Amino acid sequence: MRDVHQTSFVSAKMVAERAGVSRSAVSRTFTDGASVSDETRRKVIEAAEALGYHVNHLARQLRERSNIVCLIVSDVTTPVRAALLDSLTRRLQAAGKITVVLNTESDEASVGCALRLTLHYRADATVVLSGTPSSSLVQTALANGQQVILINRDDRLSGCDNVGVDNALAAREALFLLRRAGCRHIGVVTSSAMTPSLIARERHFVEAAEGEGLSVGVWEAGPASHRSGVEVARRLFARSNQPDGVFCVTDLLALGFMDGARHEFGLKIPEDLCIVGFDNIEQSGWESYQLTTFEQPLDRMAGHVVELLTLPDQSPSRQTREAVVFEPAPIWRRSVRPQSA
């Protein structure tokens, strides 16, 4: 039964005195996995209940780990980024993590500034969803005890965990689909955003084509947006040498490219032009688009990130830090002919 004359603040020391045990025994009792005898645990629990003692988790975090995970992300309004952010935050919160979202630009300076902020927050970990922080700054974060996870980067920074998708596999499959459809003038539409994942998709597509003796066009847009896709279509179809098969490195680019080709130049999809995208955003499945694309397994990727953040420090997976690459699933719709006649 709770004491009537208890003080307004009950400390662990008071619990220890009432239970007749040491202060460290109280701490071990309320620490998961710590060693404490059944008799000591019983005394401490009874004393804590009598005094109305509750563990101050915030104070414990300030002394030990903050339990904060910072998510560095740019272009948060784009469908694929928003979906990944939604999945990550829900899963992290369910795992008891405190999530801090740092909304930034994708350039190195902006991402670097955001990464420095994570040090001020005393974050346990930082997940970089977009952009390219410098290796030296990443090493600073690691030296300060942070765990750093990079998403969708083909390069590997020492000490970091890497989670991504197999861009090379998707690029090769996209080329195969366009060639099977009988496309002869093939190219890739990319973005000036120049993120590692977009660069990788473009590069692997070009390499796959060159491996088959093909020369493909590379057309760069601005941001990876619908408007950029429309602008590229305007440039390409206003000239005589027009493509009949295009791989767009994001779905937003693909949908804009499709709209520009159809509505401004009267082209029919897929009769006159075949288009393949990447991401499988919700809009890609709308009846007005029916875009053939590749789906990033965002929920599985988010689940793996949370697993990395909750593994014990000495687990083999935490020690090896091998990159985990998920296979993007091809989503067949109607923007590509199934086979040439």
Residue pairs with C-beta under 8 A, 6 or more apart in sequence:
1 50
2 49
2 50
2 51
2 52
3 50
3 51
6 51
6 52
7 14
10 51
10 52
10 53
10 54
11 53
12 23
12 26
12 27
12 53
13 23
14 51
14 53
15 26
15 44
15 47
15 48
15 51
15 53
16 22
16 23
16 25
16 26
16 44
16 47
18 47
18 50
18 51
19 25
19 26
19 40
19 43
19 44
19 46
19 47
20 43
21 40
21 43
21 44
25 36
25 40
25 44
26 44
26 48
27 34
28 34
28 35
28 36
29 36
29 40
29 41
29 44
29 45
30 44
30 55
36 44
47 53
61 67
65 124
66 98
66 121
66 122
66 123
66 124
67 96
67 97
67 98
67 124
68 97
68 98
68 99
68 100
68 121
68 122
68 123
68 124
68 125
69 92
69 97
69 98
69 99
69 100
69 123
69 124
69 125
69 126
69 127
69 309
70 99
70 100
70 101
70 102
70 114
70 117
70 118
70 121
70 123
70 125
70 126
70 127
71 85
71 88
71 89
71 99
71 100
71 101
71 102
71 126
71 127
71 129
72 102
72 104
72 111
72 114
72 115
72 118
72 126
72 127
72 128
72 129
72 130
72 131
72 133
73 81
73 85
73 101
73 102
73 103
73 104
73 129
73 130
74 81
74 103
74 104
74 105
74 106
74 110
74 111
74 129
74 130
74 131
75 81
75 106
75 130
75 223
75 224
76 82
76 85
76 101
76 103
78 224
78 225
78 252
79 251
79 252
79 279
79 281
79 282
79 283
80 250
80 251
80 279
80 281
80 296
80 298
81 129
81 130
83 281
83 298
84 129
84 151
84 296
84 298
84 301
84 302
85 101
85 129
87 298
87 299
87 301
87 302
88 99
88 127
88 129
88 302
88 305
88 306
89 99
89 101
91 302
91 303
91 305
91 306
92 99
92 306
92 309
93 99
95 306
95 309
95 310
97 306
97 309
100 118
100 121
100 123
102 114
102 117
102 118
104 110
104 111
104 113
104 114
104 131
105 111
105 131
106 130
106 131
106 132
106 193
106 195
107 131
107 132
108 131
108 132
108 133
108 134
110 131
111 128
111 130
111 131
111 132
111 133
112 133
112 134
112 137
115 126
115 128
115 133
115 137
115 138
115 141
116 137
118 126
118 141
118 146
119 140
119 141
119 144
119 146
123 146
124 145
124 146
124 147
124 309
125 146
125 147
125 148
125 149
125 309
126 141
126 146
126 147
126 148
126 149
127 149
127 151
127 305
128 148
128 149
128 150
128 151
128 153
129 151
129 152
130 151
130 152
130 195
131 195
132 153
132 195
132 196
135 157
135 158
138 148
138 157
138 159
138 160
139 158
139 159
141 148
142 148
142 159
142 160
147 161
147 308
147 309
148 157
148 159
148 160
148 161
149 160
149 161
149 162
149 163
149 305
149 308
149 309
150 157
150 160
150 161
150 162
150 163
151 163
151 164
151 301
151 305
152 163
152 164
152 165
152 195
152 196
152 197
153 162
153 164
153 196
153 197
154 164
154 167
154 196
154 197
154 199
154 200
155 196
156 162
156 323
159 321
160 321
161 308
161 321
161 323
161 324
162 321
162 323
162 324
163 301
163 304
163 305
163 308
163 323
163 324
163 326
164 197
164 301
164 323
164 324
164 325
164 326
165 197
165 296
165 297
165 301
165 325
165 326
165 327
165 328
166 325
166 326
166 327
166 328
167 197
167 200
167 201
167 204
167 328
168 200
168 204
168 208
169 327
169 328
170 201
170 204
170 278
170 294
170 328
170 330
171 201
171 204
171 205
171 207
171 208
171 247
172 204
172 205
172 208
173 294
173 330
174 205
174 247
174 276
174 278
174 294
175 186
175 205
175 208
175 209
175 212
175 247
177 274
177 276
177 292
177 330
177 336
178 186
178 245
178 246
178 247
178 274
178 276
178 336
179 186
179 212
179 245
180 338
180 339
180 340
181 245
181 270
181 274
181 336
181 337
181 338
181 339
181 340
182 337
182 339
182 340
182 341
183 243
183 244
183 245
183 274
184 244
184 245
185 217
185 241
185 242
185 243
185 244
185 245
186 209
186 214
186 216
186 217
186 243
186 244
186 245
186 246
186 247
187 216
187 217
187 218
187 219
187 243
187 245
187 246
187 247
188 201
188 202
188 205
188 206
188 216
188 217
188 218
188 219
188 246
188 247
188 248
188 249
189 219
189 220
189 221
189 229
189 232
189 246
189 247
189 248
189 249
189 253
189 254
189 257
190 198
190 199
190 201
190 202
190 218
190 219
190 220
190 221
190 249
190 253
191 198
191 220
191 221
191 222
191 223
191 224
191 228
191 249
191 250
191 253
192 220
192 221
192 222
192 223
193 223
193 224
198 224
198 249
198 250
201 247
201 249
201 278
202 218
202 249
205 216
205 247
206 216
206 218
209 215
209 216
210 216
217 243
219 232
219 235
219 236
220 232
221 228
221 229
221 231
221 232
221 253
222 228
222 231
224 249
224 250
224 252
224 253
225 252
225 253
225 256
226 252
226 253
226 255
226 256
226 259
227 256
228 252
228 253
228 256
229 248
229 252
229 253
229 254
229 255
229 256
229 257
229 258
229 259
229 260
230 256
230 257
230 259
230 260
230 264
231 256
231 260
232 253
232 256
232 257
232 260
233 256
233 257
233 258
233 259
233 260
233 261
233 264
233 265
234 260
234 264
236 242
236 243
237 260
237 261
237 264
237 265
237 267
243 273
244 272
244 273
244 274
245 273
245 274
245 275
246 254
246 257
246 273
246 274
246 275
246 276
247 276
247 278
248 254
248 257
248 275
248 276
248 277
248 278
249 278
250 277
250 278
250 279
251 277
251 278
251 279
251 280
251 281
251 283
251 284
251 291
251 293
252 279
252 281
253 277
254 275
254 276
254 277
254 278
254 284
254 291
254 293
254 335
255 277
255 283
255 284
255 289
255 291
257 275
258 269
258 275
258 289
258 291
258 335
261 267
261 269
261 272
261 273
262 268
262 269
267 273
269 275
269 334
269 335
270 334
270 335
270 336
270 337
271 337
274 335
274 336
274 337
275 291
275 292
275 335
275 336
276 291
276 292
276 293
276 294
276 335
276 336
277 284
277 291
277 292
277 293
277 294
277 335
278 293
278 294
278 296
278 328
279 293
279 294
279 295
279 296
280 293
280 294
280 295
280 296
280 329
280 331
283 289
284 290
284 291
284 293
284 331
284 333
285 291
285 331
285 333
289 333
289 335
290 333
290 334
290 335
291 333
291 335
292 330
292 331
292 332
292 333
292 334
292 335
292 336
293 330
293 331
293 333
294 328
294 329
294 330
294 331
295 328
295 329
295 330
295 331
296 326
296 328
297 326
297 327
297 328
297 329
300 326
301 326
304 324
304 326
308 317
308 318
311 317
311 318
312 318
